[in-house]
């Protein structure tokens, strides 16, 4: 599948760091499995991974964290 952003690259399996912000809080989630464009780096997450990332971030945001870096364990 051609990249949705640059239109030239092709998505390949890889891992990325996802950055989520809410107000002044920032959550970085590292080692997230994704399909990554081999040219521009745009990425797509599957539905299950998206759900995991959002649930994990919501847990951290609800504790009042200002900055947190989380490394996902390899599945």
C-alpha positions in Angstrom: 0.0 0.0 0.0 1.4 3.4 -0.9 1.8 6.0 1.8 -1.2 8.2 2.5 1.0 11.2 3.2 3.9 11.2 0.7 2.2 9.0 -1.9 5.6 7.4 -2.8 6.6 5.3 0.1 5.4 1.8 1.0 4.3 0.8 4.5 6.5 -1.9 6.1 6.4 -3.5 9.6 8.3 -1.6 12.2 8.0 0.2 15.5 7.5 3.8 16.5 7.2 6.1 19.4 3.7 7.5 19.8 3.3 11.0 21.4 0.0 11.9 23.1 -0.7 15.3 24.7 -3.5 16.5 26.9 -3.3 20.0 28.2 0.2 20.3 29.7 0.7 16.5 30.0 2.8 14.5 27.5 2.9 10.7 27.2 5.5 9.0 25.0 4.9 5.3 24.3 8.0 3.6 22.7 8.3 0.3 20.9 4.8 0.4 19.4 4.3 -2.0 16.5 3.2 -0.2 13.4 3.2 -0.1 9.6 5.8 2.6 8.8 6.4 4.4 5.4 9.9 3.6 4.2 10.3 7.2 2.9 8.6 9.7 5.1 8.1 7.7 8.3 4.3 8.2 8.5 2.8 5.3 10.4 -0.4 3.4 10.9 -1.5 1.3 14.0 -3.9 -1.6 13.8 -7.1 -1.4 15.8 -5.9 -3.5 18.7 -2.6 -1.6 19.1 -4.5 1.8 18.9 -6.8 0.6 21.7 -3.9 -0.5 23.9 -2.0 2.8 23.4 -5.1 4.9 24.2 -6.0 2.9 27.3 -2.5 3.1 28.6 -2.3 6.8 28.0 -5.7 7.4 29.6 -4.5 5.6 32.7 -1.4 7.8 32.9 -3.3 11.1 32.2 -5.8 10.3 34.9 -3.0 10.1 37.5 -2.0 13.7 36.8 1.3 12.8 35.2 3.1 15.7 33.4 5.6 13.7 31.4 6.0 10.0 31.1 7.9 7.7 28.8 6.6 4.1 28.5 8.2 1.2 26.7 5.8 -1.4 25.5 6.9 -5.0 25.9 7.3 -7.0 22.7 4.2 -9.0 22.0 
